[in-house]
Amino acid sequence: MRIAVVTGASSGLGREFVRRLGAEGGLDEIWAVARRKDRLDALEALSPVPVRPLPMDLTRPESLEALSALLNREQPEIRVLVCAAGFGRIGQSRSISAADNSAMIDLNCRAAVDVTSAALPYLHSGSRILEICSTAAFQPMPGLNVYAATKAFLQSYTKALHHELLASGIHVTAVCPYWIRDTEFIPLAQKADPGGFRHFPLASRAGTVVRWALLDSRLNLWVSTPGPVCAVHRLAAKFIPHALMVPLLDLLRRV
Ligand SMILES: NC(=O)c1ccc[n+]([C@@H]2O[C@H](COP(=O)([O-])OP(=O)(O)OC[C@H]3O[C@@H](n4cnc5c(N)ncnc54)[C@H](OP(=O)(O)O)[C@@H]3O)[C@@H](O)[C@H]2O)c1
């Protein structure tokens, strides 16, 4: 059985990945992971490929155990793994609760690594892994501190994994989008501090990001910058010293 596994499938990028992977075909099932079961059930209507809803909270260890047990029982061939489950909190570090910080680290870092590790035995030559990071991974970000640090971790993990799996023909890509306006991420991130980022100029759309990301993963790029703003951001972070880049980003979020 040839499958795709998509985490964070109940909304935003994950949902769009399910839609596009379903339309591309070549799969027997898409396994869709997130907490909201009703949203996962509704995915069936979006995809010509059958969608198996796997409602689970990836911050709970028993969820990973259940996913591993299911993989062991079904022995599928995973053609595509997308780790899109993630969330952020905007605000100064002193205004973000310890619980939110732990949950971000747990979901954005530990869960992504655990899901990927559980999937690895079922990936073969030509299979693809897409870890959804962020342009926040490119440098530290005041006002989005812990979130940016989690994405830097995930980008680093993904780049090393790309190298490790190169010889086996498995493509691994760190997808680094800039702000996306038509997902639930920004309203949820603004809960703690609605004015922390005043504007989200040139924000992109989920459809555009997913189209670029899938193309870049086919090309086996180790980092995908899905859109011109992300590409410019990546270049700037590479060549402008972080000692200048960090205060510059702090200034931009206030205007
Ligand atoms: N939107 C942006 O501006 C932006 C920019 C750069 C990077 N990103 C990254 O893109 C990825 C997708 O975000 P999005 O924009 O599509 O946001 P979204 O619409 O909020 O989607 C987040 C997904 O993660 C799932 N999720 C959250 N907590 C979970 C948990 N504990 N266990 C399992 N699933 C969980 C949510 O489903 P349930 O609530 O049903 O569990 C939802 O499906 C994230 O990793 C985010 O960091 C987003």
The ligand as an SDF file (V2000), in Angstrom:
LIG
                    3D

 48 52  0  0  0  0  0  0  0  0999 V2000
    0.9410   30.5060    8.5570 N   0  0  0  0  0  0  0  0  0  0  0  0
    2.1410   31.0440    8.6300 C   0  0  0  0  0  0  0  0  0  0  0  0
    2.2980   32.2660    8.5810 O   0  0  0  0  0  0  0  0  0  0  0  0
    3.3570   30.1290    8.6920 C   0  0  0  0  0  0  0  0  0  0  0  0
    4.5910   30.6500    8.2830 C   0  0  0  0  0  0  0  0  0  0  0  0
    5.7050   29.8250    8.3410 C   0  0  0  0  0  0  0  0  0  0  0  0
    5.6050   28.5240    8.7960 C   0  0  0  0  0  0  0  0  0  0  0  0
    4.3930   28.0350    9.1970 N   0  0  0  0  0  0  0  0  0  0  0  0
    4.3310   26.6500    9.6720 C   0  0  0  0  0  0  0  0  0  0  0  0
    3.4790   25.9120    8.8240 O   0  0  0  0  0  0  0  0  0  0  0  0
    2.9470   24.8000    9.5360 C   0  0  0  0  0  0  0  0  0  0  0  0
    1.4470   24.7330    9.2600 C   0  0  0  0  0  0  0  0  0  0  0  0
    0.8430   25.8850    9.8110 O   0  0  0  0  0  0  0  0  0  0  0  0
   -0.4520   26.5450    9.1630 P   0  0  0  0  0  0  0  0  0  0  0  0
   -0.0680   27.9220    8.7320 O   0  0  0  0  0  0  0  0  0  0  0  0
   -1.0680   25.6420    8.2010 O   0  0  0  0  0  0  0  0  0  0  0  0
   -1.3160   26.7320   10.5050 O   0  0  0  0  0  0  0  0  0  0  0  0
   -2.6810   26.0440   10.9790 P   0  0  0  0  0  0  0  0  0  0  0  0
   -3.7490   26.3070    9.9910 O   0  0  0  0  0  0  0  0  0  0  0  0
   -2.8660   26.5480   12.3810 O   0  0  0  0  0  0  0  0  0  0  0  0
   -2.3390   24.4840   11.0080 O   0  0  0  0  0  0  0  0  0  0  0  0
   -1.6700   23.8700   12.0810 C   0  0  0  0  0  0  0  0  0  0  0  0
   -2.0400   22.4020   12.1100 C   0  0  0  0  0  0  0  0  0  0  0  0
   -1.3560   21.7720   13.1980 O   0  0  0  0  0  0  0  0  0  0  0  0
   -2.2910   20.9320   13.8930 C   0  0  0  0  0  0  0  0  0  0  0  0
   -1.9130   20.8060   15.2890 N   0  0  0  0  0  0  0  0  0  0  0  0
   -1.7660   21.8020   16.2050 C   0  0  0  0  0  0  0  0  0  0  0  0
   -1.4690   21.2860   17.4050 N   0  0  0  0  0  0  0  0  0  0  0  0
   -1.4350   19.9300   17.2490 C   0  0  0  0  0  0  0  0  0  0  0  0
   -1.1800   18.8300   18.1290 C   0  0  0  0  0  0  0  0  0  0  0  0
   -0.9030   19.0380   19.4280 N   0  0  0  0  0  0  0  0  0  0  0  0
   -1.2380   17.5720   17.6350 N   0  0  0  0  0  0  0  0  0  0  0  0
   -1.5210   17.3580   16.3340 C   0  0  0  0  0  0  0  0  0  0  0  0
   -1.7560   18.3460   15.4440 N   0  0  0  0  0  0  0  0  0  0  0  0
   -1.7160   19.6140   15.9000 C   0  0  0  0  0  0  0  0  0  0  0  0
   -3.6220   21.6860   13.7540 C   0  0  0  0  0  0  0  0  0  0  0  0
   -4.7290   20.7990   13.8790 O   0  0  0  0  0  0  0  0  0  0  0  0
   -5.6080   20.5750   15.1830 P   0  0  0  0  0  0  0  0  0  0  0  0
   -5.8250   21.9080   15.8290 O   0  0  0  0  0  0  0  0  0  0  0  0
   -6.8560   19.9490   14.6380 O   0  0  0  0  0  0  0  0  0  0  0  0
   -4.8200   19.6260   16.0240 O   0  0  0  0  0  0  0  0  0  0  0  0
   -3.5260   22.1620   12.3160 C   0  0  0  0  0  0  0  0  0  0  0  0
   -3.9560   21.1530   11.4430 O   0  0  0  0  0  0  0  0  0  0  0  0
    3.3150   25.0140   11.0080 C   0  0  0  0  0  0  0  0  0  0  0  0
    4.3760   24.1610   11.3430 O   0  0  0  0  0  0  0  0  0  0  0  0
    3.7540   26.4630   11.0650 C   0  0  0  0  0  0  0  0  0  0  0  0
    4.7190   26.6580   12.0700 O   0  0  0  0  0  0  0  0  0  0  0  0
    3.2600   28.8040    9.1320 C   0  0  0  0  0  0  0  0  0  0  0  0
  1  2  1  0
  2  3  2  0
  2  4  1  0
  4  5  1  0
  4 48  2  0
  5  6  2  0
  6  7  1  0
  7  8  2  0
  8  9  1  0
  8 48  1  0
  9 10  1  0
  9 46  1  0
 10 11  1  0
 11 12  1  0
 11 44  1  0
 12 13  1  0
 13 14  1  0
 14 15  2  0
 14 16  1  0
 14 17  1  0
 17 18  1  0
 18 19  2  0
 18 20  1  0
 18 21  1  0
 21 22  1  0
 22 23  1  0
 23 24  1  0
 23 42  1  0
 24 25  1  0
 25 26  1  0
 25 36  1  0
 26 27  1  0
 26 35  1  0
 27 28  2  0
 28 29  1  0
 29 30  1  0
 29 35  2  0
 30 31  1  0
 30 32  2  0
 32 33  1  0
 33 34  2  0
 34 35  1  0
 36 37  1  0
 36 42  1  0
 37 38  1  0
 38 39  2  0
 38 40  1  0
 38 41  1  0
 42 43  1  0
 44 45  1  0
 44 46  1  0
 46 47  1  0
M  CHG  2   8   1  16  -1
M  END
$$$$
